[in-house]
Amino acid sequence: MDEMGVVLQVLPGYQLKLSFRNGSEAIVDMRHRIHAVRFGRLASPALFHAAKLEGSEVVWDDGNHCVRASINELLDSMQMD
C-alpha cells in the first residue's frame, strides 16, 4: 500500500485494479484507451505491465517511454465506459 492508501495490481487484458484503504476497489479497463493517442504507448504489453504507483499517479515507465495518469483521471475515465 502506498502513502495514499492505494494498492495497484495489473490484471490481464489491459486492466488495472485499484484497492483503497476503505476497502473499495475499482477495475479500470484500458483495452479501448490504448488505441487513443493519450495512452497509445500502453499497447505494448511490456510497458503496460510496468505500471507502478508514484504518489497519486499511475506511472508506466520501461526506460524508453513514460506515461503518467492520475488516479482521479483513471477513475473518471471509468464513467465514460
C-alpha positions, 0 to 999 in steps of 0.5 A: 500500500502506498502513502495514499492508501492505494494498492495497484495490481495489473490484471490481464487484458489491459486492466488495472485494479485499484484497492483503497484503504476503505476497502473499495476497489475499482477495475479500470479497463484500458483495452479501448484507451490504448488505441487513443493517442493519450495512452497509445504507448500502453499497447505494448504489453511490456510497458503496460505491465510496468505500471507502478504507483508514484504518489497519486499517479499511475506511472508506466515507465520501461526506460524508453517511454513514460506515461503518467495518469492520475488516479482521479483521471483513471477513475473518471475515465471509468464513467465514460465506459 
